[in-house]
């Protein structure tokens, strides 16, 4: 007798000939912690994944996903989930210092990260509210992402699935559309009770809807949380009139967003993830099932920018520069485009330059772990933009709760502040930052 079948978590289907087994329990770690508790085959796959990613990212600004040093795997500044080929989910949480009294550190950290993630540019127009983030605290990160995708699909169905007219031909017992006489004579020469007709049907059978339905089916073999599985069953019923995609790549190529499909913008990036294994901040590889990882430097930068736009109205907030260059050559051509993270303008004038850095300052380290290239960069920004004060914004930690202030020796009128940003209280932190900048 052959061994029983088991689920393939990549495809969502049962694969014959494999012995059924329970997936290994999940592992939760934080940034820059050693990854332990792995089986030998899992450790070997993740070592290869780390080396593969390191070779691809050589020379890039962002760090590797995992590093391998002295035979130990260590997480870096990417946060999210990695699922091994053996089915184990590894959850990587950001390294933040929560307020005292938080009973469940993992749940609290996950809540903070989800709150930060809703402002990340990579998720586009994903509608997150505070209630939705609180609901996702009880999920691990993979289930939270599935929950978010399903919430967007539910919102899409409430607005109505996109439909289009499609010409069809059929031999019917009633007259519908127009008679196609050559086919009608060929098919109904004897049986005159039928009509071979061509007609336009207003149908939801479109590439995007087929891809969404296929993603829902695939998640049936991945989702474990009862709430997510219940939503999946409900949505499968709503999509029962839409066939599954028979050619994912072809439907992906044919999918086009027109004015009637703007509501699909929040859904299709997740379809790209769950069906094709890329998009958002994902990493493809032959050594893991899937990896959904977010660069914390970019997440923090977008979170600080969004907080400044949300909690103050005195300044216009511009991200990634305002068109300035550092130098000109002898032909008056501009060189070295400047791209500060955040520029605060008042009445069209540049007032303050801010640079968000996802780094932990430590008084025991040289220069508190403030990197000199970051200071040189802020000095160049301040001089070129004509600002009186510039600031490096770091996440607040137990060792870094007070602002550090400096004056540049060659430019005493230009001041530098290293400001702690409390990711648990962005509103109060923005108010304190405005007072610091105006002092």
C-alpha positions in Angstrom: 0.0 0.0 0.0 1.5 3.4 -0.9 2.1 5.9 1.8 -0.6 8.5 2.4 -0.5 11.8 0.5 0.4 15.1 2.2 0.0 18.8 1.4 2.5 20.7 -0.7 2.5 24.1 0.9 3.9 25.8 -2.2 1.0 24.7 -4.5 -1.7 24.0 -2.0 -2.3 20.5 -3.4 -1.7 17.1 -2.1 1.4 15.4 -3.4 1.1 11.6 -3.6 3.6 9.1 -2.3 4.8 11.1 0.7 4.1 10.2 4.3 1.9 12.6 6.2 3.5 14.6 9.0 2.8 17.6 11.1 4.8 20.7 10.1 7.5 21.6 12.7 6.6 24.3 15.2 7.3 27.9 14.3 10.4 29.8 15.5 10.3 33.5 16.5 13.4 35.6 16.7 14.3 39.3 16.6 16.7 41.2 14.4 20.4 40.5 14.9 19.7 37.3 17.0 21.1 33.8 16.4 18.7 31.4 14.7 18.6 28.2 16.8 16.3 25.2 17.1 16.6 24.1 13.5 16.9 20.6 12.2 20.0 19.8 10.2 18.4 19.8 6.8 16.7 23.2 7.6 19.9 24.7 8.8 21.7 23.5 5.6 19.0 25.0 3.4 19.0 28.3 5.2 22.8 28.5 5.1 22.6 28.1 1.3 19.8 30.7 1.2 22.0 33.1 3.2 25.0 32.6 0.9 22.7 32.9 -2.2 21.3 36.2 -1.0 24.7 37.6 0.0 26.1 37.0 -3.5 23.0 38.7 -5.1 23.2 41.7 -2.8 27.0 42.3 -3.0 27.5 46.0 -3.4 23.9 47.0 -2.6 23.0 49.4 0.2 20.9 47.0 2.2 22.3 44.2 4.3 21.8 40.5 3.7 18.8 38.7 5.0 20.8 36.2 7.0 24.5 36.1 7.8 26.6 33.0 8.4 29.5 33.5 10.9 31.4 30.8 12.7 28.8 28.2 11.7 25.9 30.3 13.2 23.0 31.8 11.3 22.1 35.4 12.4 19.2 37.5 11.3 19.8 41.0 10.0 17.6 44.1 9.5 14.9 42.4 7.5 11.7 41.6 9.3 9.0 39.1 8.2 8.7 35.4 7.7 10.7 32.6 6.1 9.2 29.3 5.4 11.6 26.4 5.0 11.0 23.5 2.6 10.2 21.4 5.6 7.2 23.6 6.4 8.6 25.5 9.4 7.7 29.1 9.6 10.5 31.4 11.0 9.1 34.7 12.2 11.6 37.6 12.4 10.4 40.6 14.5 12.0 44.0 14.8 14.2 44.8 17.7 12.2 47.4 19.6 12.1 48.2 23.3 8.5 48.1 24.4 7.0 50.2 27.2 7.0 48.6 30.7 3.9 46.6 31.4 3.6 44.9 28.1 2.6 41.4 29.1 3.3 39.6 25.8 6.5 41.0 24.2 6.0 39.1 21.0 2.4 40.2 20.5 3.3 43.8 21.4 6.3 43.9 19.0 4.2 42.4 16.3 1.5 45.1 16.9 4.1 47.8 16.6 5.6 46.4 13.4 2.1 46.1 11.8 1.4 49.7 12.7 4.7 50.8 11.1 4.2 48.6 8.0 0.9 50.2 7.0 2.8 53.3 5.9 5.4 51.4 3.9 5.4 52.5 0.2 5.7 48.8 -1.0 2.1 48.0 0.1 0.6 50.7 -2.0 -3.0 51.6 -1.1 -3.6 48.8 1.4 -6.4 50.1 3.8 -5.3 49.4 7.4 -7.0 50.9 10.4 -6.2 50.7 14.1 -9.0 48.1 14.7 -7.6 45.8 12.0 -4.1 46.0 13.4 -5.4 45.2 16.9 -7.2 42.2 15.5 -4.0 40.9 13.8 -2.1 40.8 17.1 -3.3 37.3 17.7 -1.9 36.0 14.5 1.7 35.1 13.7 3.1 37.2 10.9 2.3 34.8 8.0 -1.3 34.4 9.2 -1.4 38.2 9.6 -0.4 38.7 6.0 -3.0 36.2 4.8 -5.5 37.9 7.0 -4.7 41.3 5.4 -5.0 39.8 1.9 -8.3 38.3 2.7 -9.6 41.5 4.2 -8.7 43.3 0.9 -10.4 40.7 -1.2 -13.6 41.0 1.0 -13.5 44.8 0.5 -13.1 44.1 -3.3 -16.2 41.8 -3.4 -18.2 44.4 -1.6 -17.3 47.0 -4.2 -18.1 44.5 -6.9 -15.9 42.3 -9.0 -14.8 43.9 -12.3 -16.8 42.5 -15.3 -16.5 42.7 -19.0 -18.4 41.7 -22.1 -17.2 38.5 -23.7 -18.5 37.1 -27.0 -19.7 33.5 -26.8 -21.3 31.0 -29.1 -23.8 28.3 -28.1 -26.5 26.0 -29.4 -29.4 27.0 -27.2 -33.1 26.0 -26.9 -34.0 29.7 -26.9 -33.1 32.6 -29.1 -30.5 34.8 -27.5 -28.4 37.4 -29.3 -28.1 36.8 -33.1 -28.3 33.6 -35.1 -25.1 32.4 -36.7 -26.7 31.0 -39.9 -23.8 28.8 -41.2 -23.3 27.1 -37.8 -27.1 27.0 -37.2 -27.7 25.2 -40.5 -24.9 22.7 -39.8 -25.9 21.9 -36.3 -29.7 22.2 -36.5 -30.7 21.0 -39.9 -32.8 18.2 -38.3 -33.5 19.5 -34.9 -35.2 22.9 -35.5 -36.0 23.4 -31.8 -32.6 24.9 -31.2 -30.7 28.0 -32.2 -27.0 28.4 -32.8 -26.4 31.9 -31.6 -23.7 34.4 -30.7 -24.1 36.7 -27.8 -22.2 39.0 -25.5 -22.1 38.0 -21.8 -21.3 40.4 -19.0 -19.1 38.1 -17.0 -16.6 38.2 -14.1 -14.4 35.7 -15.9 -11.4 38.1 -16.2 -7.7 37.4 -15.7 -7.5 39.3 -12.4 -10.4 37.4 -10.9 -9.1 34.1 -12.1 -5.8 34.8 -10.4 -7.4 35.9 -7.2 -9.5 32.7 -7.1 -6.4 30.6 -7.7 -4.6 32.5 -4.9 -7.5 31.7 -2.6 -7.3 28.0 -3.5 -3.6 27.9 -2.9 -4.0 29.5 0.5 -6.3 26.7 1.6 -3.2 24.5 1.9 -1.2 27.2 3.8 -3.5 29.0 6.2 -3.8 27.4 9.7 -5.7 30.0 11.8 -9.4 29.1 12.0 -10.5 32.7 11.2 -8.5 32.8 8.0 -9.7 29.3 7.0 -13.3 30.4 7.5 -12.8 33.5 5.4 -11.2 31.4 2.7 -14.2 29.1 2.5 -16.6 32.1 2.3 -14.6 33.8 -0.4 -14.3 30.5 -2.4 -18.1 30.5 -2.5 -18.2 34.1 -3.7 -15.7 33.3 -6.5 -17.5 30.0 -7.5 -18.7 31.7 -10.7 -15.1 32.5 -11.7 -13.1 29.6 -13.0 -9.6 28.9 -11.7 -6.7 30.0 -13.9 -5.4 27.3 -16.2 -2.3 29.3 -17.1 -1.1 31.6 -14.4 1.6 33.3 -16.4 -0.7 33.9 -19.3 -3.4 35.5 -17.1 -0.8 37.6 -15.4 0.4 38.9 -18.8 -3.2 39.6 -19.9 -4.2 41.4 -16.7 -4.6 45.1 -17.2 -5.9 47.7 -14.8 -8.3 50.2 -16.3 -10.3 53.0 -14.6 -13.0 50.4 -13.5 -10.4 48.3 -11.7 -8.6 50.8 -9.4 -9.9 48.8 -6.4 -7.7 45.9 -7.4 -4.5 47.9 -6.6 -4.5 46.8 -3.0 -5.1 43.1 -3.9 -2.9 42.2 -6.8 0.5 42.7 -5.0 -0.6 40.0 -2.6 -1.6 37.8 -5.5 1.9 38.3 -6.9 3.3 37.1 -3.6 1.1 34.0 -3.0 1.0 32.8 -6.6 4.4 33.8 -8.1 6.6 34.1 -5.0 7.7 37.7 -5.6 6.6 41.3 -5.4 6.5 43.4 -2.3 9.7 42.6 -0.4 9.8 38.9 -1.2 12.8 36.8 -2.1 12.7 33.8 -4.4 15.1 31.0 -3.9 15.4 27.2 -4.4 16.3 26.6 -0.7 13.1 27.9 1.0 9.4 27.7 0.2 8.8 31.4 0.5 10.3 34.4 2.2 8.3 37.6 2.9 10.8 40.1 4.3 10.6 43.8 4.8 13.7 46.1 4.9 13.4 47.9 8.2 15.4 50.9 7.1 12.8 51.6 4.4 9.8 50.8 6.7 11.1 53.1 9.4 11.8 55.9 7.0 8.3 55.8 5.5 6.8 55.5 9.0 8.6 58.7 10.2 7.6 60.5 7.0 3.9 59.5 7.4 3.9 60.4 11.1 5.2 63.9 10.2 2.4 64.3 7.6 -0.3 62.9 9.9 0.5 64.7 13.2 1.6 68.2 12.3 0.4 70.9 9.9 3.0 73.6 10.2 5.4 72.3 7.6 5.0 70.7 4.1 6.7 67.3 4.2 8.8 66.2 1.1 10.4 62.8 0.9 13.5 61.8 -1.1 14.7 65.3 -2.0 13.5 68.4 -3.8 15.7 68.6 -6.8 18.9 70.0 -5.5 22.4 69.1 -6.7 25.7 69.4 -4.8 28.1 70.7 -7.5 28.4 72.1 -11.1 31.1 71.6 -13.6 32.9 74.2 -15.8 30.0 74.0 -18.3 27.4 74.8 -15.5 26.0 71.3 -15.6 24.7 70.0 -12.3 26.2 67.0 -10.6 25.6 64.7 -7.6 21.8 64.8 -7.0 20.9 65.1 -3.4 18.1 63.0 -1.9 17.5 63.7 1.8 15.0 61.4 3.4 12.7 64.2 4.7 12.6 68.0 3.9 10.4 70.2 5.9 9.3 73.4 4.1 7.5 76.5 5.4 6.1 78.9 2.8 8.2 77.3 0.1 11.5 77.7 2.1 13.6 74.7 3.2 13.6 74.8 7.0 14.8 71.4 8.3 16.4 68.3 6.9 15.8 64.9 8.6 17.4 61.6 7.9 15.7 58.5 9.4 18.1 55.6 10.4 17.0 52.2 11.7 20.0 51.8 14.0 20.2 51.4 17.7 22.4 54.0 19.4 24.5 52.8 22.3 26.4 55.0 24.7 29.0 52.3 25.3 30.0 52.3 21.6 32.3 54.8 20.0 30.3 58.0 19.0 27.2 56.2 20.4 27.2 54.1 17.2 26.5 57.3 15.1 28.1 56.7 11.8 30.4 59.4 10.5 29.2 59.2 6.9 25.6 59.9 8.1 26.9 63.1 9.8 28.9 64.1 6.7 25.8 63.7 4.6 23.6 65.8 6.9 26.3 68.5 6.9 26.2 68.6 3.1 22.4 68.7 3.1 22.3 71.5 5.6 24.8 73.7 3.7 23.2 73.1 0.3 19.6 73.6 1.5 20.4 76.6 3.7 19.0 75.1 6.8 19.7 76.1 10.4 19.1 72.7 11.9 19.4 69.1 10.6 18.5 65.9 12.5 19.2 62.2 12.5 16.2 60.3 13.6 16.8 56.9 15.3 14.4 54.5 17.0 14.1 55.1 20.7 15.6 52.5 23.0 16.2 52.1 26.7 19.7 53.5 26.3 18.7 56.3 24.0 15.8 58.4 25.2 17.3 62.0 25.2 18.2 64.1 22.2 21.9 64.5 21.4 22.8 68.0 20.1 26.0 69.1 18.3 27.3 72.2 16.5 29.6 71.9 13.4 32.9 73.5 14.1 33.3 75.0 10.6 29.7 76.0 10.4 28.6 77.1 14.0 25.2 78.3 12.7 24.3 74.8 11.6 23.2 72.4 14.4 22.8 68.7 14.4 20.3 66.8 16.6 20.1 63.0 17.1 16.5 62.5 18.0 14.9 59.3 19.6 11.7 58.4 17.8 9.2 56.4 20.0 7.6 54.0 17.5 4.8 53.2 20.0 3.7 56.8 20.3 4.3 58.6 16.9 1.9 61.4 17.6 3.6 62.5 20.9 7.0 62.0 19.3 6.2 64.2 16.4 5.1 67.0 18.8 8.4 66.6 20.7 10.4 66.7 17.5 8.7 69.9 16.4 9.6 71.5 19.7 13.2 70.3 19.3 13.6 71.7 15.8 12.1 75.1 16.7 14.2 75.6 19.8 
